[in-house]
Amino acid sequence: MARIAYVNGRYIDHAYANVHIEDRGYQFSDGIYEYIAFYNKKLLDGDLHFKRLERSLKELQILEPVNAGALKVIVRELIERNGREDGGLYIQVTRGVAKRDHVFPKNVRPALVMTICGAKTPKAHEFTDGVKVISQPDNRWARRDIKSVSLLANILAKQEAGNQKVRESLLLEKDGTVNEGSASNVFIVTPSGTLVTHQADEDILGGITRDVLLKLAKKAGIKTEERAFNIIEAKDAAEAFITSTSINVLPVVKIDDRLVGKGSVGAVTKKMQELYNAHIYKQTGK
Ligand SMILES: Cc1ncc(COP(=O)(O)O)c(C=O)c1O
């Protein structure tokens, strides 16, 4: 299957797609990104992702590389040219190409790159048996609400999870507050059945999956709370799960050396998986 990328106005064979060495994304990680899943060639929650992309750009004072309508046309064309029914769309916008200088360059066009990849869904047994995670210090900067390409602290934490042969690292403040995962949001279910996740502030990335799940849970009559919780509360929780565009709702059955609840996937987590899968079906038919 042909793999085609979009680079600053051109559709190019993925193998030959590249950007200039003075792209500020490469030099300073001066850029933002989105990752959107598609099923049957239809974007899942596309409008929510585009809204977050616009917000990230605004927060970093990067101009929109193309208008919202044009962006959607390019996305549709790219998915078509790649010929994939299901997969992931990666969009990256950087401040552009300019002589290396910390100060924003004047009169520079933002750079827009898009690639398509296969779905990164977890293995079937991970959804039914759950996964293990570890806790790690949150070493990121103070504006985690911006989906910046600056992911060094995230990848180091994820690598440590891989080194310890577990799925994810939960990122902790010094006082033990669980912010989120290295590439996911974290939910716990309290012993009394309340679904809890960190409030959407500057300490976490406001995940689209997180937002959708909160709405689905409320609609289904499940009590929800958006508030800080610490690692002790997480380990004492009845259930826990992590969410993102690529992992959907992934049950967590062990944190560090402690089983969560009975060490198996709980009823609320299963319900949230069902609700989320129904949400995907309703929007995309998959
Ligand atoms: C740090 C972080 N938190 C949360 C998420 C989940 O966001 P979303 O549900 O929009 O994919 C991601 C996704 O990549 C992430 O990198």
The ligand as a Gaussian input file, in Angstrom:
#p B3LYP/6-31G(d) Opt

LIG

0 1
 C        0.486000      13.257000      27.985000
 C       -0.793000      12.787000      27.378000
 N       -1.915000      12.791000      28.124000
 C       -3.092000      12.370000      27.639000
 C       -3.203000      11.887000      26.335000
 C       -4.528000      11.415000      25.821000
 O       -5.064000      12.343000      24.914000
 P       -6.127000      11.922000      23.826000
 O       -7.237000      11.206000      24.547000
 O       -6.584000      13.210000      23.234000
 O       -5.428000      11.034000      22.843000
 C       -2.066000      11.853000      25.524000
 C       -2.154000      11.369000      24.147000
 O       -1.213000      11.302000      23.416000
 C       -0.837000      12.316000      26.046000
 O        0.289000      12.321000      25.307000

